[in-house]
Amino acid sequence: MKQPTLQDFNRLVEEKDLEKIKEELKYIINDFEQSKKTEFRFSENGASSIVSKDFILDELDQIIKTRTIERTRYYLKRFIKSLSEVKTRKTNDINLNRWKEYDDIITDSLWIIDKRDQSGAHKAVYWGNFIPQIPNQFLRRYTKKGDWILDPFVGSGTTLIECRRLGRNGIGIELNPAVAKLARENLKREQNPYKIRTKVLTGDSTSIDYYSELEKGKINSVQFLLLHPPYWDIITFSKRKNDLSNAKSVGDFLEMFGSVAKETYPLLDKGRYCAVVIGDKYSSGEWIPLGFFVMQEMIKRGYKLKSTIVKNFDATRGKMNQKELWRYRALAGGFYIFKHEYIFLFQK
Ligand SMILES: C[S@@+](CC[C@H](N)C(=O)[O-])C[C@H]1O[C@@H](n2cnc3c(N)ncnc32)[C@H](O)[C@@H]1O
C-alpha cells in the first residue's frame, strides 16, 4: 500500500466534486483495511505523529458517510488537523485532537474493573494495596510526563511503579519500615525507561517535614496527590500508634487523616488534582460512612470536589463459605454487603 500523505488529504479538501472525493476515499479506506500494519506515521514540516489504524478508519468512515461537500470538507480538515496538530491541556498529555484514541481512559463515575493488572513488578501480595489501574488512570488523565506525584500512604509502591511506567516522578511515604523496604524492592524490579526519579521515604505522613524532604530532592511542588489511607481499622497495618489503622475512634482517624490533608495541600500546584481512595466500614450494627467523612475533611481544607467515583470492590478474594456466611448475616441483620469503595477527586 502506498500510504496517503497529508498533502493527499489536503488535495481532497480542494476537490469540488463530492463523488470524486468519495471515490478516492473508498480506495484509501480499502488500502488501510487491507494493510497488516496497526499504526501509521504521518509527517509534516519535520514533525511526525503515529496514528492507530482504528482511529484512521473511524475518521474516514465518518467522512465518507457525509452528504454535503461542506460537511465532507469540514471532517476532512478536522482529520488533517488531528494528524498534524497536537492539542493538550495544562494538566495532562492527552491529545484532544485525537481524543477518540483514548478509549481506555475512563470518564464515567462507575468503575467496574474485574482484573488486577499483575504485570511486571505489580504483585497482589501486600494486603490492602490498590489495583494499579487506579494510579494508571489518574496519572494519565491528570499529570504530564515529568510531573511530580506524592503518595503519603505508599504501601507496597503501586503508585511509584506506575510513575516509572508512565514517565512521572514520584515520592511515597510509608510508616512501616518493612513495607517501605518492600516498596523499594518492588521498584527495583520495575524498569525505568524514562529515567524518572522515584523515592520511598520511611516516615509518618501526619507529621513528616514535607518541605525539607522536597527541598532535599530540589522539588518545589507536586502536580498530583494520591491518598490511599487505611480504611480506619479494617486492616491493622502495624502496631504503631501513629498508624491511621490504630486510631482509637472515628474522630481520631479523621483528625490524623485531616493532618495529612492539611500538610500536603500547600505542596500541590493550584489547579492541580488530588484523589482519595477509601471504603466505608460496618461496625456494631452501623454503617460508618468513612468515605463521606474523609471527603468533608478535604473540602474543609479548601479543595473543590470534582467527582465521586464508585469502584467495585475486589470480589474474588472472599472464600465461598465466607461469602455465604456474609449473605446470611446480611439477610438476618438487614444490611447490604460492601461491594464498592469510593474515589473522591478534588481540584485545588
Ligand atoms: C491502604 S494502604 C496503601 C496501599 C498502597 N496504595 C499500595 O498499593 O500498596 C495504607 C498504608 O498506609 C500506611 N500508613 C498508615 N499510617 C501511616 C502514617 N501515619 N504515615 C504513613 N503511612 C501510614 C500503612 O502502613 C499502609 O501501608
The ligand as an ORCA input file, in Angstrom:
! r2SCAN-3c Opt
* xyz 0 1
  C      -4.348      1.201     52.217
  S      -2.631      1.041     52.398
  C      -1.950      1.747     50.932
  C      -1.570      0.706     49.923
  C      -0.940      1.245     48.667
  N      -1.843      2.050     47.895
  C      -0.443      0.084     47.795
  O      -0.917     -0.081     46.673
  O       0.366     -0.707     48.294
  C      -2.289      2.243     53.634
  C      -0.837      2.328     54.025
  O      -0.652      3.446     54.882
  C       0.350      3.144     55.822
  N       0.198      4.094     56.939
  C      -0.654      4.080     57.983
  N      -0.482      5.159     58.766
  C       0.505      5.889     58.206
  C       1.135      7.113     58.542
  N       0.789      7.804     59.640
  N       2.115      7.574     57.716
  C       2.488      6.891     56.599
  N       1.920      5.716     56.258
  C       0.933      5.222     57.021
  C       0.109      1.678     56.149
  O       1.258      1.073     56.681
  C      -0.308      1.120     54.779
  O       0.801      0.591     54.111
*
